[in-house]
Amino acid sequence: MAKSLDVEMRADDALEDAGTEPRVYELGFHLDPELPIEEVKKAYQAIRELIEKKGALVAEGEPEKIQLAYTISRQDVSGRRDFDSAYFSWVVYETSAANHAEILAEASAHKKIIRFIDLLTTKDAARHALEMRELSARAPKRAEDAEAVTAVGAELDAALESAVL
């Protein structure tokens, strides 16, 4: 019985500490694709600065324009807007539960963010994601590979024709 009570007390202590102990979160968000690139950078910097003020930045991915897998509709003051593309960005940060709630409230109120997701993660997972993103950025694109193959094929055809003649 005493052992059971001890386990329950440790579980209660762990729950209380969870609110004060810093945790690692990842905030992924889509910015309005119709914004000029300067405004996209300003919006991203505003979110980044808020996170730096409320916690510690772990990793980040600057905004890049992407095609969305599906259309996102959003009701605006001027009416309904549909988005087929967006500037996607993400920031991994470490903060307390209270500061995390403030960051989410700020992201929710931000007019240039059309959608966001916030996940609980780890520093190792964030670093791994950053490494994978850097590797994929350095890897040649398939379209470039196809163009290179076509160019080499054309050179090879020309060389064969001149050798036969």
C-alpha positions as CSV (number, residue, x, y, z in Angstrom):
1,M,0.0,0.0,0.0
2,A,2.8,2.4,0.9
3,K,4.5,1.6,-2.4
4,S,1.4,2.4,-4.4
5,L,1.0,5.8,-2.5
6,D,4.7,6.6,-3.3
7,V,4.2,5.9,-7.0
8,E,1.0,8.1,-7.1
9,M,2.9,11.0,-5.3
10,R,5.7,10.8,-7.9
11,A,3.2,10.8,-10.7
12,D,1.5,13.9,-9.2
13,D,4.9,15.6,-8.9
14,A,5.7,14.8,-12.5
15,L,2.5,16.4,-13.7
16,E,3.1,19.5,-11.7
17,D,6.7,19.8,-13.1
18,A,5.4,19.3,-16.6
19,G,4.1,22.8,-16.6
20,T,7.3,24.4,-15.4
21,E,9.8,22.2,-17.2
22,P,10.8,23.4,-20.7
23,R,9.6,21.2,-23.5
24,V,10.6,21.1,-27.2
25,Y,7.9,22.0,-29.7
26,E,7.8,22.4,-33.5
27,L,5.6,25.1,-35.0
28,G,4.9,24.5,-38.8
29,F,3.0,27.2,-40.6
30,H,1.7,28.3,-44.0
31,L,1.9,32.0,-44.9
32,D,-0.3,33.7,-47.5
33,P,1.2,33.0,-51.0
34,E,0.0,36.4,-52.3
35,L,2.3,38.3,-50.0
36,P,5.4,40.0,-51.5
37,I,8.6,38.2,-50.5
38,E,9.6,41.1,-48.2
39,E,6.3,40.7,-46.2
40,V,6.8,36.9,-46.0
41,K,10.3,37.5,-44.5
42,K,8.9,40.0,-42.1
43,A,6.1,37.7,-40.9
44,Y,8.6,34.9,-40.5
45,Q,10.9,37.1,-38.5
46,A,8.1,38.3,-36.3
47,I,7.2,34.6,-35.4
48,R,10.9,33.8,-34.9
49,E,11.5,36.8,-32.7
50,L,8.5,36.0,-30.5
51,I,9.8,32.4,-30.1
52,E,13.3,33.7,-29.2
53,K,11.7,36.0,-26.6
54,K,9.6,33.3,-25.0
55,G,12.1,30.4,-25.3
56,A,15.2,29.0,-27.1
57,L,15.4,28.4,-30.8
58,V,16.5,24.8,-31.6
59,A,16.2,24.6,-35.4
60,E,14.3,26.4,-38.2
61,G,13.3,26.2,-41.9
62,E,12.9,29.5,-43.7
63,P,9.8,30.1,-45.8
64,E,9.7,28.5,-49.2
65,K,6.7,28.5,-51.6
66,I,5.1,25.1,-52.1
67,Q,2.1,23.7,-53.8
68,L,-0.5,22.4,-51.2
69,A,-1.8,18.9,-51.4
70,Y,-5.3,20.2,-51.2
71,T,-7.0,23.6,-51.3
72,I,-7.3,25.5,-48.0
73,S,-10.3,27.8,-47.7
74,R,-10.3,30.6,-45.2
75,Q,-13.0,33.1,-44.4
76,D,-11.7,36.6,-44.4
77,V,-13.2,40.1,-43.8
78,S,-13.4,40.5,-47.6
79,G,-14.9,37.0,-48.1
80,R,-13.8,33.5,-48.7
81,R,-10.2,32.9,-50.0
82,D,-8.9,29.6,-51.4
83,F,-5.2,28.7,-51.3
84,D,-3.6,26.2,-53.5
85,S,0.0,27.2,-52.6
86,A,1.6,28.8,-49.6
87,Y,4.9,29.8,-48.1
88,F,5.8,26.9,-45.7
89,S,8.1,27.5,-42.7
90,W,8.8,25.7,-39.4
91,V,10.6,26.6,-36.1
92,V,11.6,24.1,-33.4
93,Y,11.9,25.7,-30.0
94,E,12.1,24.9,-26.3
95,T,9.9,26.7,-23.8
96,S,7.7,26.4,-20.7
97,A,4.0,25.5,-21.0
98,A,3.0,29.0,-20.1
99,N,5.1,30.6,-22.9
100,H,4.0,27.8,-25.3
101,A,0.4,28.9,-24.8
102,E,1.3,32.5,-25.5
103,I,3.2,31.5,-28.7
104,L,0.1,29.5,-29.9
105,A,-2.2,32.4,-29.1
106,E,0.0,34.7,-31.1
107,A,0.2,32.3,-34.1
108,S,-3.5,31.9,-34.1
109,A,-4.1,35.7,-34.1
110,H,-1.5,36.3,-36.8
111,K,-3.4,37.5,-40.0
112,K,-0.7,36.3,-42.5
113,I,-0.6,32.7,-41.2
114,I,-3.3,30.7,-43.0
115,R,-2.8,27.5,-41.1
116,F,-0.4,26.1,-38.5
117,I,0.4,23.0,-36.5
118,D,2.3,22.7,-33.3
119,L,3.8,19.4,-32.2
120,L,5.7,18.1,-29.2
121,T,9.1,16.8,-30.4
122,T,12.7,16.3,-29.3
123,K,15.9,18.2,-30.0
124,D,17.3,15.1,-31.7
125,A,14.3,14.7,-34.0
126,A,14.6,18.4,-35.0
127,R,18.3,18.2,-35.7
128,H,17.7,15.1,-37.8
129,A,15.0,16.8,-39.8
130,L,17.3,19.7,-40.4
131,E,20.1,17.4,-41.6
132,M,17.7,15.6,-43.9
133,R,16.5,18.9,-45.4
134,E,20.0,20.0,-46.0
135,L,20.8,16.7,-47.7
136,S,17.8,16.9,-50.0
137,A,18.6,20.5,-50.9
138,R,22.1,19.4,-52.0
139,A,20.8,16.3,-53.9
140,P,20.2,16.9,-57.7
141,K,16.6,17.3,-58.7
142,R,15.0,14.7,-61.0
143,A,14.2,17.3,-63.6
144,E,17.8,18.3,-63.8
145,D,18.9,14.7,-64.1
146,A,16.5,14.2,-67.0
147,E,17.9,17.3,-68.7
148,A,21.5,16.1,-68.2
149,V,20.6,12.7,-69.6
150,T,19.0,14.3,-72.7
151,A,22.0,16.5,-73.2
152,V,24.4,13.6,-72.9
153,G,22.2,11.6,-75.2
154,A,22.2,14.3,-77.8
155,E,26.0,14.6,-77.6
156,L,26.3,10.8,-77.9
157,D,24.0,10.8,-81.0
158,A,26.1,13.5,-82.6
159,A,29.3,11.7,-81.9
160,L,27.9,8.4,-83.3
161,E,26.7,10.2,-86.5
162,S,30.1,11.8,-87.1
163,A,31.9,8.5,-86.5
164,V,29.7,6.6,-89.0
165,L,30.1,9.2,-91.7
